[in-house]
Amino acid sequence: MGRTSVYGVNLGLERLKPSPSGVGLGHILSGKISFEERSRFAKNLLGRDFRPACAALKLPLVSWHSFRHTHATLLSEVGESSKTAQALLGHSDMETTLNVYAHATPESQKCAVDKVAEILFPNFQTR
């Protein structure tokens, strides 16, 4: 499943297996389950795993909606295609994914500018 800790804090991700009804974190992020199922799973996940991990890392709590925005942005940051993000978020059109959910971070903008500068000015040294 990938990394299960951040800065040495166990995030409890090994417990994020689907519930007996088959609902898992992927279903929450994609919005492909009923509101009732999502609410039940999310409340348990928030209280058991997410809030304690945020408290241990001294991070602010965010809503599930904000978490979906973060998910879309991080997918873009790690190089996943927009089509993959659209599918994972359960959007019927790419416009929603790109114009509403995925955000350009300052780091990604700086990286893009640096890449273009390397092409335009290959012999220019910044330091």
JOZI-V17422 format. One record per residue. RES is the residue in one small letter. OMEGA is omega in degrees with one decimal (NA if undefined). Layout:
BEGIN
res	omega
RES	OMEGA
RES	OMEGA
END
This chain:
BEGIN
res	omega
m	-179.1
g	-174.9
r	179.8
t	176.9
s	175.1
v	-178.5
y	176.9
g	179.5
v	178.7
n	-178.4
l	178.7
g	-175.4
l	177.7
e	178.9
r	-176.1
l	176.2
k	178.7
p	176.9
s	177.9
p	178.7
s	178.4
g	-178.2
v	178.3
g	-177.6
l	178.2
g	177.8
h	179.0
i	-176.7
l	-177.2
s	-178.2
g	-175.5
k	176.3
i	-177.8
s	179.0
f	-178.9
e	178.7
e	-179.2
r	-179.1
s	-179.4
r	-179.2
f	-177.0
a	-179.8
k	178.9
n	-179.9
l	179.5
l	-176.9
g	-174.0
r	-170.9
d	-169.9
f	-179.0
r	177.5
p	179.1
a	177.8
c	179.6
a	-179.3
a	-180.0
l	-177.6
k	177.2
l	177.7
p	174.7
l	176.7
v	178.1
s	176.1
w	179.7
h	177.1
s	178.4
f	177.4
r	175.7
h	179.0
t	179.0
h	-179.7
a	-179.5
t	179.8
l	175.3
l	178.4
s	-178.6
e	-178.9
v	172.8
g	176.4
e	-179.0
s	177.0
s	179.3
k	177.1
t	178.5
a	178.7
q	-179.0
a	-178.2
l	179.8
l	177.0
g	179.5
h	179.6
s	178.6
d	-178.2
m	-177.3
e	178.7
t	-178.9
t	-174.4
l	-173.7
n	-176.4
v	-169.8
y	-177.9
a	-177.5
h	175.1
a	178.4
t	177.0
p	-179.6
e	-179.8
s	178.2
q	178.0
k	179.2
c	179.6
a	178.6
v	179.2
d	179.4
k	178.7
v	178.8
a	177.6
e	179.0
i	-177.2
l	-175.0
f	-173.8
p	-177.3
n	-178.5
f	178.1
q	-177.8
t	-179.1
r	NA
END
